[in-house]
């Protein structure tokens, strides 16, 4: 019993060190975006699957928890990302976003439609971000879609904040070492149960870990380095 408790205590401290660590990949490949477009998941496929299976109780809980994830994502970027303008969109409109058709698609943080848009002529200056599984990517910024989602060198264990160009081609990602790797996600959830920028479902594969501040810090640091270089 004592040995088991000691092992769990050790894992807790190890896990605490790692889950708070944010890792960056390929930062030199990011151009400075003029606008960040944050993708919010509608979870349409999983909702339809639960409906088809007539799992109505699970469906209502799933829809509620999916909304918690969307709310955490919005709050994180609304409050913790200041480098440039941020808009949101629902993933069912992804093709319109890739085609730079933003009217009635982009949303403010209160999910009302963005007005007076002037992005269509320069959408190549925008970056699209979402929280999910990134592609395998080397340190030189290249990626390989044939690689497995798990266990490859250079590939994070778990989800990340994936940064893409305006055509949704991955150019970068930020991640925290997934608590599931140490089976310690429950400790992160318990410690941060009142954190409005974070959500982990107890039943479904639904989660959001706040990384907007790290993306903001990374872009601002690159901006400072560039200015110092130009002023030499």
N, C-alpha and C positions, 0 to 999 in steps of 0.2 A: 504493500500500500504506500509506504513511504517512498519507495523507489519510483513508483508510478507518479506520485505527486511531484517528486523532484524532477522527473523527466518532463512533465508538462510545464513546470515552472521555467525550466531551461528553454523549452521551445517557445514559451511566451516571450521571454526576453530576446531570443534570437529573432522571432517573428516581428517583434516591435521594431527592431533595428531595420529589418528589411522592408516591411510594408510601408514605412515612411520614406524609403529611398526612392527617388524618381530617376529613371534612367533615360538618357536621350540618345537618339540615333541619327546620324547624317545631318547635323544641324547646318552645315555649310550649303546644303542643297536647297534651303528655304529662301525664296525671294521674299522681300518685305511686302506683305499683303496690304492692300488698301482697305479691303473689307474681309472679314471672316464670316463665312456662312456655316452655321452649325446645324447639322442634320439631326432631327428628332425622329426616333423610330415609332412608327404607327403600330408595329407588331401585328400587322395585318394577317400574315400567314399563320402565326400561332393562334391568333384569335379565331380564325376560320377553322383551324384544326380542332380546337376545343368545342366550337359550335357544332361541327360535323359529328364529333364523338358524343354530343349531348351531355357534356360535362359542364352543366350550367353553373353549378356552385364554384367550380374551379375557374370558369370563365369570368365570373364577376370579380373574383379575387385577382385574377391575372390582369384584367383591365385596370383595376384600381392600382395595382403595384406598378404596372407599366406607366401609369400617369405619375406615380411618385418618382420614377426614374427620369421622366421628361422634366418634371418640376425641378429636380436636383440639377440636371444639366443646364437648364435655363438660369437658375439662380447662380450657379457657379460662374458662367460666362457673364452674366449681368453684373455681378458684384466684383469679380476677381480678374477680369480681362479688360485692360484699358489701352492697349497698344494702338488699336484702330477700331473702326466701327464694327459692331457685331449684329448680324441678323440671323433669324432661324427659319427653318423650313421643315415640312414633314416629308419623310422619305418616299412617299408615294408620288412626289413631284420631282424626283431626282432627274428624270430626263429633261424636264423643262429647265431645271437649274443648269444642267450641262449644255443646253442650247441657249443659255442666257435669256430665257423668257421668264422674267422675274415678276411681272405684274400680277398681283393677286396671289403670289406664291410665297414671297418673303414676308416674314412676320417680325414684329417687335417682341420684346420679352413678355408682354402681356398677351401675346398671340393675336394681336390685331394686325391687319395687313399694313405693310409699309407703304407710305405714300411718297409722291414726288421722287420716284426712282430715276437715277441717271447712271446706271451701271452697265447697260447693255453694250455700250461702245468700248468698254475697257474691262470686261469680265475676266480677261486673262490675268488681271492684277488681283483677283480674288483668290482666297484659299477656302477649301471645303474641309471641315473637320467632323469627325464622328467618333463615338466611343464604341470600340468593337475589336475584332481580331485583325491585326495587321498582317500583311504579307511578309514572308521572309525577306530580309533586306541586309545587304552587306554594309560595312562601314563606309564604303565608297558611294553609298546612296542607290545602289542597284537592287532590284528585287526579282524574285523568281516565283511565279504563281504555281509552279509545279511542286514546290516544297510543301511538306506537311505543315499544318497549323501548330504542331507541337514538336518539341524535342530537337529542332534544328539549331545549329550554331548561329548565333546572332538573332534568334527569334525569341521574343519574350514569352514567358509562361503566363497565359491569361490575356485579358483585354488590355487595350491601350487607347490613348487619344491619337487617332490616326489623322495625319495632316496630308491633304491631297491638293493637287492643282485644280484648275477650274473644270477639267475634264475627268475629275475623280481618279487621277493617277497618283498613287502613293508616292510621296517625296520625303516623308519623315514620320516618326511616331515618338510619343512619350508614354512611359508606362510605370506603374508601380509593380513590384514583384508580387504576383498574385498570392493572396493569403491561402488559397486552396493548395498551393505547392507544399505548404507546411501544415495543411489542414487547420489553419488558424483564422480563417475568414470570420468565424463566429466571434472571435475576440475583437476584431476590428469593428464589427457591427455593434457589439455590446458597448465598446468604448466610445463609439461615435453615434449612438442611437439618436441624439438630438442634433446632429450635424445636418443642416438643411441642404448641404452641398453633396451629400453622400447617401447612397441607398443600396442595400443588399437584401434581396428576397430570401426568406427562409425556405421557400418551397420551389420557386421557379428559377430558371436561369436568367435572372434579371438583376442588373447591378449598374451602379455608376460610382466611380471614384473621382474626386475633384482634381483636375489637372490644368484648369484654365490659368491659374496663377503661375504655374511652371512654364506654360507656353508664353505667357506675358513676360515673365522674367527672361526667358531665353531670347525672345525677340528684342527686348530692350537692351540686353547685354550685347548682342550682335550690333545693334545700332550704335551703342557707345564705342565699341571697338572700331567700327568703321569711321566714326567721327574722329577718334583719336588718330587713326591712320592717315586721314585726309588732312589733319591739322599739323602733321609733323613737318 
